């Protein structure tokens, strides 16, 4: 079997691959995401394409160091009316983020790329549409106090796998896309590449 490397140290992405029974190594990609976004043209790029560009940059950076391995790069953007939002820096910014998302539908755009050497073998983007219910400022304050600093790890300032699920009215899209790794299309492609048992 081919060596598989996940170009990420994200605990959620690692957990998804481990739970699926995939044997892999993980290695962080050494890229500056904001610099990659700027080089790609910033606001003129769709949120889905930006997620793919970032995933590809991660896969390529790690693949250059491990030319014979299949390298999986993944990235996720959060978009609200075509504006790409980034991770919040502190709890005050988390409060403002939840107020901005309250009552609206935002998108989580999860891209995954497979590269080997200097070649990209496959790209895919899955989208989840997340309708947040109307939230009062008081509820947001209580919610953030309960959720704690974990919300700072997420671009949306929530973690759906925890109490963040209480923020939502409707979700369209699969759980894996929301966690940042479109697992079913990825597994299908790994089988096609004969990297995992099919």
C-alpha positions as CSV (number, residue, x, y, z in Angstrom):
1,X,0.0,0.0,0.0
2,X,1.1,3.6,-0.7
3,X,2.2,5.8,2.2
4,X,-0.5,8.3,3.0
5,X,0.3,11.6,4.7
6,X,-2.3,14.0,6.0
7,X,-0.9,17.5,5.6
8,X,-2.5,18.7,8.8
9,X,-2.3,18.2,12.5
10,X,-6.0,19.1,13.0
11,X,-7.3,16.7,15.7
12,X,-10.7,16.5,14.0
13,X,-9.2,15.6,10.6
14,X,-6.9,13.0,12.2
15,X,-9.8,11.5,14.1
16,X,-12.0,11.2,11.0
17,X,-9.2,9.3,9.1
18,X,-8.3,7.1,12.2
19,X,-12.0,6.3,12.8
20,X,-12.3,5.2,9.1
21,X,-9.4,2.8,9.6
22,X,-6.9,4.6,7.4
23,X,-3.2,4.1,8.1
24,X,-1.5,7.5,7.7
25,X,1.1,9.8,9.1
26,X,0.3,13.5,9.7
27,X,2.6,16.4,9.2
28,X,1.9,20.1,9.4
29,X,2.2,22.1,6.2
30,X,4.5,25.1,6.5
31,X,2.5,27.7,4.7
32,X,1.2,31.2,5.5
33,X,-2.5,30.9,4.8
34,X,-3.1,34.7,4.6
35,X,-0.2,35.1,2.2
36,X,-1.5,32.3,0.0
37,X,-5.0,34.1,0.0
38,X,-3.4,37.4,-0.9
39,X,-1.4,35.8,-3.8
40,X,-4.5,34.1,-5.1
41,X,-6.3,37.5,-5.5
42,X,-8.0,37.8,-2.1
43,X,-11.6,38.9,-2.4
44,X,-12.0,38.2,-6.1
45,X,-11.9,34.4,-5.5
46,X,-15.0,32.4,-4.6
47,X,-14.9,30.9,-1.0
48,X,-15.1,27.4,-2.5
49,X,-12.1,28.1,-4.8
50,X,-10.1,29.7,-1.9
51,X,-10.6,26.6,0.2
52,X,-9.3,24.5,-2.7
53,X,-6.3,26.8,-3.2
54,X,-5.4,26.6,0.5
55,X,-5.8,22.8,0.6
56,X,-3.7,22.4,-2.6
57,X,-0.9,24.7,-1.1
58,X,-0.8,22.4,2.0
59,X,-0.7,19.2,0.0
60,X,2.0,20.5,-2.3
61,X,4.2,21.8,0.5
62,X,4.2,18.4,2.2
63,X,4.4,16.4,-1.0
64,X,7.6,18.3,-2.0
65,X,9.2,16.7,1.1
66,X,7.7,13.3,0.5
67,X,7.6,12.8,-3.3
68,X,6.5,9.1,-3.2
69,X,3.6,9.5,-0.7
70,X,0.0,10.4,-1.4
71,X,-0.5,13.6,0.5
72,X,-4.0,14.8,1.6
73,X,-4.4,18.5,2.0
74,X,-7.6,19.9,3.4
75,X,-8.9,23.4,4.2
76,X,-12.2,25.0,5.1
77,X,-13.5,28.5,4.6
78,X,-16.6,30.0,6.2
79,X,-18.5,32.4,3.9
80,X,-21.3,34.7,4.7
81,X,-22.8,36.3,1.5
82,X,-19.6,35.6,-0.4
83,X,-17.4,37.2,2.3
84,X,-14.7,34.9,3.6
85,X,-14.5,35.0,7.4
86,X,-11.3,34.0,9.4
87,X,-10.8,32.5,12.8
88,X,-11.6,34.9,15.7
89,X,-8.8,36.1,17.9
90,X,-10.6,36.4,21.3
91,X,-13.9,36.0,23.0
92,X,-15.0,39.5,22.2
93,X,-14.5,38.8,18.5
94,X,-16.3,35.4,19.0
95,X,-19.3,37.4,20.4
96,X,-19.3,39.7,17.4
97,X,-19.0,36.7,15.0
98,X,-22.1,35.0,16.5
99,X,-24.0,38.2,16.4
100,X,-23.1,38.6,12.7
101,X,-24.2,35.0,12.0
102,X,-27.4,35.1,14.1
103,X,-30.5,34.5,12.0
104,X,-28.5,34.0,8.8
105,X,-27.3,31.1,6.7
106,X,-23.6,30.8,6.2
107,X,-21.6,28.2,4.2
108,X,-18.8,26.0,5.3
109,X,-16.7,25.2,2.2
110,X,-14.5,22.1,2.8
111,X,-11.9,21.3,0.2
112,X,-9.7,18.2,0.0
113,X,-6.8,17.7,-2.4
114,X,-4.5,14.6,-3.1
115,X,-1.0,15.3,-4.4
116,X,2.0,13.2,-5.1
117,X,5.4,14.7,-5.9
118,X,4.7,17.9,-7.9
119,X,1.4,16.7,-9.3
120,X,-2.1,17.3,-8.0
121,X,-4.1,14.1,-8.6
122,X,-7.5,15.1,-7.4
123,X,-9.5,18.0,-6.0
124,X,-12.9,18.2,-4.3
125,X,-15.1,20.7,-2.5
126,X,-18.2,20.0,-0.4
127,X,-20.4,22.7,1.0
128,X,-22.6,22.7,4.1
129,X,-25.2,25.4,4.5
130,X,-25.7,26.4,8.2
131,X,-28.8,28.3,9.3
132,X,-28.3,29.9,12.7
133,X,-31.3,30.7,14.7
134,X,-31.9,34.2,16.0
135,X,-29.7,34.7,19.1
136,X,-30.0,37.3,21.7
137,X,-26.8,39.1,22.9
138,X,-27.6,37.7,26.4
139,X,-27.8,34.2,25.1
140,X,-24.6,34.6,23.1
141,X,-22.8,35.8,26.3
142,X,-24.0,32.8,28.3
143,X,-23.2,30.4,25.4
144,X,-19.7,31.6,25.1
145,X,-19.1,31.4,28.9
146,X,-20.3,27.7,28.8
147,X,-18.3,26.8,25.6
148,X,-15.1,28.4,26.7
149,X,-11.9,29.0,24.7
150,X,-12.6,26.0,22.4
151,X,-14.7,28.3,20.2
152,X,-11.5,30.2,19.3
153,X,-10.3,27.1,17.4
154,X,-13.2,27.3,14.9
155,X,-13.8,29.9,12.2
156,X,-17.5,30.1,13.1
157,X,-16.8,30.5,16.8
158,X,-18.8,27.4,17.5
159,X,-18.2,23.6,17.6
160,X,-21.1,21.7,16.2
161,X,-20.0,18.5,17.8
162,X,-20.5,20.1,21.3
163,X,-22.9,22.7,22.6
164,X,-22.6,24.7,19.4
165,X,-25.3,22.5,17.9
166,X,-27.8,24.6,20.0
167,X,-27.1,27.6,17.9
168,X,-28.7,26.1,14.8
169,X,-32.1,26.0,13.2
170,X,-31.2,24.0,10.0
171,X,-28.2,22.3,8.5
172,X,-27.8,21.1,4.9
173,X,-24.7,19.1,4.3
174,X,-22.9,16.2,5.8
175,X,-21.1,16.0,9.2
176,X,-17.7,15.3,7.7
177,X,-17.9,18.5,5.5
178,X,-18.8,20.5,8.7
179,X,-15.8,19.0,10.5
180,X,-13.5,20.0,7.6
181,X,-12.8,16.8,5.7
182,X,-15.3,15.5,3.0
183,X,-14.6,11.9,4.0
184,X,-16.8,9.9,1.6
185,X,-15.5,11.4,-1.6
186,X,-11.9,11.2,-0.2
187,X,-12.3,7.5,0.6
188,X,-13.8,6.8,-2.8
189,X,-10.7,8.5,-4.4
190,X,-8.2,6.7,-2.2
191,X,-9.9,3.4,-3.3
192,X,-9.7,4.5,-7.0
193,X,-5.9,5.2,-6.5
194,X,-5.6,1.7,-4.9
195,X,-4.2,3.4,-1.8
196,X,-6.7,1.7,0.5
197,X,-8.5,-1.6,0.2
198,X,-11.5,-1.5,-2.1
